[in-house]
Amino acid sequence: MSNYPSKTGLSNRTLGLVLAGLLTGSTLYAQPGAPKANDSTTPLHLLQPDYPVPYGQPKPEDVTKVINRIYTYLDANTPTQLIDKETKKDIIPGGSFNPNAIFKPGDFRLISYEWGVTYAGMLLASEATGDSRYADYTNKRLEFIAAQVPYFRAQVTTDPTANTPMRAVLAPHALDDAGAMCAAMIKASRAGGVKANLRPMIDNYINYIQTKEYRLADGTLARNRPQPNTLWLDDLFMSVPALAQMGKLTGDKKYFDEAVKQVTQFSKRMFNQQKGLYMHGWVEGMSVHPEFHWARANGWGILTAVELLDALPANHPGRPAMLDLLKAHAKGLAAQQSGSGFWHQLLDRHDSYLETSATAIYVYAFAHAINQGWLDPLAYAPATLLGWNAMSTKVTDKGQVEGVCVGTGMGFDPAFYYHRPINPYAAHGYGPALLASAEVLKLLKNKTFEINDSSLQLTLKK
């Protein structure tokens, strides 16, 4: 307040009382000689707004605390043990096969697309903080999974449709089984910290994506649910990042070409250029598509874009179009951010609930694109930090992530999306929260911010 007495004629003490009174709604006439609080006597612009989430630049140590809370919870609740499902006793590695063998249940599955994102998030958290525990989390679990391959191979080969612990690894049935786990394994392998040979699993996943997943006539990856020849926006993330990482791992251009092709062919059908948003689903043969711009699917879309641009060679002919698409999508998403910093479950239906996992994905994507020089920090960094501040309020002291929509199929009516449950055991929130926090740490190291005219602004070099 020391800057203001010369402008108002009020002492620091009196100004403090005036502002305190205004903030509490009390009158100040009981103070002898106290001036009437009005536009002439009081800097009303200094009043503290009633923000629903913290406002301003987060402290790096607070971001790190969020990462650590999530890590501590997950490390304690995702064990790496093989047990007998009936006796609950540990199974000693290397013995004869026990058909009752299962992974010891924790709060989350170790082999799922959600946990592929979590493994990638832990790797990035380790890179951003320098704390090896986070990378160790990923490496330990990927090593455990690799160690089970010979143990379960015969069982899965005999019955590839059985619901056995390693079926999704050894005999993928959908892109959900393959893409995110594959991308995380390649990242872990390239980082050099994992001791197991993950390449056989990586090759098996890529083979599924490239040769076994159902496709439309033009080669676009598709599903036959809930209707024949259906595109799910989610499937961009369940395929393209793995292809892009495989291109990075092998140097083979065919993987980059396929990745760009998939994004291009999905986008021409599903990206609304006017709104800068993707619809969730598209069905071949429908003349009218009800457009539901589901938040997390749009998250998978923009996460795919930054993952692809990270790996795509600078001279690849598809790169300019992919960068333009990222910018158009980011602009559309930024326009839908709520005043609390969250994004809505249906992005352009602002009476739908505020959702955490999508918010976290957008924060990561924006922060990463800023850090890479793809998005203007002056335009996007304040929204990014606002989003992180919002997301951080949903990470409990225990390390659980709240406000996360559970797994969601594709629908053609609004009630389906409006009333999807939220649950802290929805695995979709943890990887995005780690990615967002780690990338925001990098942003805070790369850029400086200030409160300028009461709002958070990027500090421009003089």
C-alpha positions in Angstrom: 0.0 0.0 0.0 3.0 2.3 0.3 2.5 3.5 -3.2 -1.0 4.9 -2.7 -1.1 7.6 0.0 0.3 10.2 -2.4 -2.6 9.5 -4.8 -5.4 9.4 -2.3 -4.2 11.5 0.6 -4.9 8.6 3.0 -2.4 7.2 5.4 -1.3 3.6 5.1 -3.2 2.8 8.3 -6.4 4.5 7.2 -6.3 3.0 3.7 -5.9 -0.4 5.3 -8.9 0.2 7.4 -10.9 1.4 4.5 -10.0 -1.6 2.4 -10.6 -3.9 5.3 -14.0 -2.4 5.8 -14.9 -2.8 2.1 -13.7 -6.3 2.1 -15.9 -7.3 5.1 -18.8 -5.1 4.2 -18.6 -3.1 7.4 -18.9 0.7 7.6 -16.1 2.8 8.8 -17.9 5.7 10.4 -17.2 4.5 13.9 -13.6 5.5 13.3 -13.2 9.2 14.2 -12.4 11.2 11.2 -12.4 8.2 8.9 -13.2 9.3 5.3 -16.2 7.9 3.4 -15.0 5.0 1.2 -15.9 5.9 -2.4 -14.2 6.2 -5.7 -12.6 9.5 -4.8 -11.1 8.5 -1.5 -10.3 4.8 -2.0 -8.3 2.8 -4.6 -11.2 0.3 -5.2 -9.2 -1.5 -7.8 -7.0 -2.9 -5.0 -9.9 -4.8 -3.5 -9.2 -8.5 -3.3 -11.5 -10.4 -5.7 -13.3 -13.5 -4.3 -11.4 -15.9 -6.6 -12.7 -19.5 -6.4 -9.2 -20.9 -6.8 -5.8 -19.4 -6.0 -4.9 -16.6 -8.4 -1.5 -15.7 -9.6 1.8 -17.4 -10.1 2.2 -20.7 -8.2 5.4 -21.3 -6.3 7.6 -24.0 -7.7 7.8 -25.6 -4.3 4.0 -25.9 -4.2 3.9 -27.5 -7.7 6.5 -30.0 -6.5 4.4 -30.8 -3.4 1.5 -31.7 -5.6 3.7 -34.1 -7.6 5.0 -35.7 -4.5 1.6 -36.2 -2.9 0.4 -38.0 -6.1 3.6 -40.1 -6.2 3.4 -41.0 -2.5 -0.2 -42.2 -2.9 0.4 -44.1 -6.1 3.6 -45.8 -5.0 1.8 -47.1 -1.9 -1.3 -48.3 -3.8 0.0 -49.8 -7.0 2.0 -52.9 -5.9 4.3 -55.0 -8.1 3.5 -58.4 -6.8 2.2 -61.7 -8.3 -0.3 -63.5 -6.0 -2.6 -66.5 -6.0 -6.1 -65.0 -6.4 -7.6 -67.6 -4.0 -5.0 -68.0 -1.3 -3.7 -64.4 -1.7 -0.2 -65.7 -1.1 2.8 -64.4 -3.1 3.8 -66.5 -6.1 7.6 -67.0 -6.3 9.0 -66.0 -9.7 10.4 -68.8 -11.8 8.3 -71.6 -10.5 5.7 -73.7 -12.4 2.8 -71.8 -13.8 -0.1 -71.2 -11.4 -3.4 -70.6 -13.3 -4.6 -68.6 -10.3 -1.8 -66.1 -10.7 -2.9 -62.4 -10.8 -1.3 -59.1 -10.1 -1.9 -58.1 -6.5 -4.8 -55.7 -6.7 -4.1 -52.1 -5.9 -6.2 -49.0 -6.5 -5.3 -49.0 -10.2 -4.3 -51.4 -12.9 -0.7 -51.5 -14.0 -1.5 -52.3 -17.6 -4.0 -49.8 -19.0 -3.9 -46.7 -21.3 -4.5 -44.5 -18.2 -1.4 -46.0 -16.6 0.6 -45.5 -19.8 -0.1 -41.8 -19.3 0.8 -42.1 -15.6 4.1 -43.8 -16.5 4.9 -40.9 -18.9 3.9 -38.4 -16.3 6.3 -39.9 -13.8 9.2 -39.8 -16.3 8.5 -36.1 -17.0 8.2 -35.3 -13.3 11.6 -36.8 -12.7 13.0 -34.8 -15.5 11.5 -31.6 -14.3 12.4 -32.0 -10.6 15.6 -34.0 -10.8 14.0 -36.5 -8.3 14.8 -40.0 -9.5 12.0 -41.6 -7.4 9.4 -40.6 -10.0 11.3 -42.3 -12.9 11.9 -45.2 -10.7 8.2 -45.6 -10.2 7.8 -46.1 -13.9 10.9 -48.2 -14.5 10.1 -50.6 -11.6 6.6 -51.3 -12.9 7.6 -51.7 -16.5 10.4 -54.1 -15.4 7.8 -56.0 -13.4 5.5 -56.3 -16.5 8.3 -57.4 -18.7 9.3 -60.1 -16.2 5.8 -61.6 -16.4 5.9 -62.1 -20.2 7.5 -65.6 -20.2 5.4 -66.7 -17.2 2.0 -65.8 -18.9 2.9 -66.4 -22.6 1.6 -69.9 -22.8 -1.6 -69.1 -21.0 -2.4 -66.2 -23.3 -1.3 -68.1 -26.4 -3.7 -70.9 -25.5 -6.6 -68.6 -24.9 -6.0 -65.0 -26.2 -9.5 -64.0 -25.2 -9.3 -64.9 -21.6 -9.2 -62.2 -19.0 -5.7 -62.9 -17.7 -3.3 -60.4 -16.2 -1.0 -60.1 -19.3 -3.6 -60.5 -22.1 -3.6 -56.8 -23.0 0.2 -56.9 -23.4 0.6 -60.2 -25.3 -2.7 -60.2 -27.3 -4.0 -56.6 -27.6 -7.7 -56.4 -28.6 -8.0 -52.7 -29.0 -6.1 -49.5 -29.4 -6.8 -48.8 -25.7 -4.6 -51.9 -24.9 -1.7 -50.8 -27.1 -1.0 -47.1 -27.8 -0.4 -45.3 -24.5 1.5 -48.2 -22.9 3.6 -48.5 -26.0 4.5 -44.8 -26.1 5.4 -44.9 -22.4 7.6 -48.0 -22.9 9.5 -46.3 -25.7 10.0 -43.2 -23.7 11.3 -45.2 -20.8 13.6 -47.2 -23.1 15.0 -44.0 -24.7 15.5 -42.4 -21.2 17.8 -45.3 -20.4 16.6 -46.0 -16.8 14.7 -49.2 -17.3 16.8 -52.3 -17.0 14.4 -54.7 -18.8 14.3 -55.2 -22.6 10.9 -53.7 -23.5 11.4 -54.0 -27.3 9.4 -57.3 -27.7 6.4 -55.7 -26.0 6.8 -52.5 -28.0 7.0 -54.4 -31.3 3.9 -56.4 -30.4 1.9 -53.2 -29.6 3.0 -51.5 -32.8 2.2 -54.5 -34.9 -1.3 -54.4 -33.5 -1.7 -50.7 -34.3 -0.3 -51.1 -37.8 -1.8 -54.4 -38.9 -4.7 -55.6 -36.7 -6.9 -52.6 -35.6 -10.0 -52.2 -37.7 -9.9 -49.4 -40.3 -12.1 -47.5 -42.7 -11.6 -48.0 -46.4 -9.1 -45.1 -46.5 -7.1 -46.5 -43.7 -8.4 -44.4 -40.8 -8.3 -46.3 -37.5 -11.9 -47.1 -36.4 -14.2 -49.1 -34.2 -17.4 -51.0 -34.8 -19.0 -49.7 -31.7 -21.3 -48.3 -30.7 -22.1 -48.2 -34.5 -20.4 -49.8 -37.5 -17.5 -47.7 -38.8 -17.2 -45.3 -35.9 -14.3 -42.9 -35.2 -13.6 -42.1 -31.6 -11.4 -39.0 -31.1 -9.8 -40.9 -28.1 -8.2 -43.2 -30.7 -5.9 -40.5 -31.9 -4.1 -40.7 -28.6 -4.4 -44.5 -28.5 -2.3 -44.7 -31.7 -0.5 -41.6 -32.9 1.9 -41.0 -30.0 3.1 -44.6 -30.1 3.7 -44.3 -33.9 5.5 -41.1 -33.4 7.7 -42.5 -30.7 8.4 -45.5 -32.8 9.6 -43.2 -35.6 11.8 -41.5 -33.1 13.1 -44.9 -31.8 13.8 -46.4 -35.2 14.3 -43.4 -37.5 11.8 -45.0 -40.0 9.8 -42.3 -41.8 6.8 -44.7 -42.3 5.8 -44.2 -38.7 5.7 -40.5 -39.0 3.8 -40.7 -42.2 1.2 -42.9 -40.7 0.9 -40.7 -37.6 0.3 -37.6 -39.8 -2.1 -39.4 -41.9 -4.3 -40.5 -39.0 -4.4 -36.9 -37.5 -5.3 -35.5 -40.9 -8.0 -38.0 -41.6 -9.6 -37.7 -38.2 -9.5 -33.9 -38.2 -11.1 -33.5 -41.6 -14.1 -35.4 -40.3 -14.2 -34.3 -36.6 -12.6 -30.9 -36.1 -14.9 -27.9 -36.1 -12.9 -25.1 -37.7 -15.3 -22.4 -36.5 -15.3 -23.5 -32.8 -11.7 -24.8 -32.8 -13.0 -28.0 -31.1 -13.3 -31.7 -31.9 -16.5 -33.6 -31.7 -16.2 -36.8 -29.7 -17.5 -39.3 -32.3 -18.2 -39.7 -36.0 -20.1 -42.5 -37.7 -19.6 -43.2 -41.4 -22.9 -42.9 -43.3 -24.5 -40.4 -41.0 -25.7 -37.3 -42.7 -26.0 -35.3 -39.5 -23.6 -35.7 -36.6 -24.7 -34.5 -33.2 -21.6 -32.6 -32.0 -20.7 -33.2 -28.4 -17.4 -31.6 -27.6 -16.4 -33.8 -24.7 -13.6 -32.3 -22.7 -11.4 -35.3 -22.2 -11.6 -36.5 -25.8 -10.5 -33.0 -26.8 -7.7 -33.5 -24.3 -6.6 -36.6 -26.0 -6.7 -34.7 -29.3 -4.4 -31.8 -28.2 -2.1 -34.2 -26.3 -1.7 -36.2 -29.5 -0.7 -33.0 -31.3 2.0 -32.0 -28.9 3.3 -35.6 -28.7 3.4 -35.8 -32.5 5.2 -32.4 -32.8 7.7 -33.5 -30.2 8.8 -36.4 -32.4 8.1 -35.3 -35.9 11.3 -34.2 -37.8 11.5 -30.5 -38.6 11.6 -31.2 -42.3 8.7 -33.6 -42.4 6.2 -32.2 -45.0 3.3 -32.7 -42.6 4.7 -30.6 -39.8 3.3 -27.2 -40.8 -0.2 -28.5 -41.0 0.1 -30.3 -37.6 1.4 -27.1 -36.0 -1.5 -25.1 -37.5 -3.9 -27.6 -36.1 -2.4 -27.4 -32.7 -2.7 -23.6 -32.7 -6.3 -23.7 -33.9 -7.3 -26.2 -31.3 -5.5 -24.3 -28.5 -7.4 -21.1 -29.5 -10.7 -22.9 -29.4 -10.0 -24.5 -26.0 -8.8 -21.3 -24.4 -12.0 -19.6 -25.4 -14.0 -22.1 -23.4 -12.0 -21.9 -20.1 -14.2 -21.1 -17.1 -13.6 -18.2 -14.7 -12.5 -20.7 -12.1 -9.7 -22.0 -14.4 -11.4 -25.4 -15.1 -12.9 -26.5 -18.3 -16.4 -28.0 -18.5 -17.3 -31.6 -19.2 -18.9 -30.5 -22.4 -16.6 -27.7 -23.4 -19.2 -25.3 -25.0 -22.1 -26.2 -22.6 -21.2 -24.2 -19.6 -23.9 -25.7 -17.4 -22.1 -29.0 -17.5 -19.8 -29.8 -14.6 -16.2 -28.7 -14.3 -13.8 -31.6 -15.0 -10.3 -32.2 -13.7 -8.6 -34.6 -16.1 -9.3 -32.5 -19.2 -8.2 -29.4 -17.3 -4.9 -31.0 -16.5 -4.3 -32.2 -20.0 -4.9 -28.7 -21.4 -2.6 -27.2 -18.8 0.1 -29.7 -19.9 -0.4 -29.1 -23.6 -0.5 -25.3 -23.3 2.6 -25.3 -21.0 4.5 -27.7 -23.3 3.6 -25.8 -26.4 4.7 -22.5 -24.8 8.0 -24.1 -23.6 8.6 -25.4 -27.2 7.8 -22.0 -28.8 4.7 -23.2 -30.5 2.2 -20.9 -28.7 2.5 -17.3 -27.7 3.3 -17.2 -23.9 1.8 -13.7 -23.6 -1.6 -15.1 -24.7 -1.6 -18.5 -23.2 0.6 -18.6 -20.1 -1.8 -16.8 -17.7 -4.6 -19.2 -18.7 -2.2 -22.1 -18.2 -1.3 -21.1 -14.7 -4.9 -20.4 -13.8 -5.7 -23.9 -15.0 -2.9 -25.4 -12.9 -4.1 -23.5 -9.8 -7.6 -24.9 -10.4 -6.4 -28.5 -10.9 -4.2 -28.3 -7.8 -7.2 -27.8 -5.6 -8.5 -31.2 -6.6 -5.3 -33.0 -5.4 -6.1 -34.0 -1.9 -3.7 -34.2 1.0 -3.7 -38.0 0.5 -2.6 -37.5 -3.2 -5.9 -38.5 -4.8 -7.2 -36.6 -7.8 -10.8 -35.6 -7.5 -13.4 -34.3 -10.0 -12.4 -36.8 -12.7 -15.0 -38.2 -15.1 -15.0 -42.0 -15.2 -14.4 -43.9 -18.4 -16.8 -42.8 -21.1 -18.1 -44.3 -24.3 -19.5 -42.3 -27.2 -23.1 -40.9 -27.0 -25.5 -38.9 -29.1 -27.5 -37.2 -26.4 -26.4 -34.6 -23.8 -27.6 -36.4 -20.7 -25.1 -39.1 -21.3 -22.2 -36.7 -21.0 -23.8 -34.3 -18.4 -24.3 -37.1 -15.9 -21.2 -39.3 -16.2 -20.0 -40.0 -12.6 -16.8 -38.5 -11.2 -14.6 -40.5 -8.9 -11.1 -40.3 -7.3 -10.5 -43.8 -8.5 -11.0 -42.9 -12.1 -7.5 -43.5 -13.3 -7.6 -40.9 -16.0 -6.7 -38.0 -13.7 -3.3 -39.1 -12.4 -1.1 -39.0 -15.5 -2.5 -35.7 -16.7 -2.0 -34.1 -13.2 1.6 -35.3 -13.2 2.3 -34.1 -16.7 0.6 -30.7 -16.0 2.6 -30.1 -12.8 5.9 -31.2 -14.4 5.5 -29.0 -17.4 4.3 -26.0 -15.3 7.5 -26.4 -13.3 9.5 -26.0 -16.5 7.3 -23.0 -17.5 8.1 -21.3 -14.2 11.8 -21.8 -14.8 11.6 -20.5 -18.4 9.3 -17.5 -17.9 8.7 -14.8 -15.2 5.3 -13.4 -14.2 4.0 -10.4 -12.4 0.7 -8.9 -11.2 0.2 -6.0 -13.5 -2.9 -3.9 -13.1 -4.2 -6.6 -10.7 -4.0 -9.4 -13.3 -1.4 -12.1 -13.9 0.8 -11.2 -16.8 3.9 -12.5 -18.5 6.9 -10.2 -17.6 8.2 -8.8 -20.8 11.9 -8.0 -21.0 12.5 -4.2 -21.0 
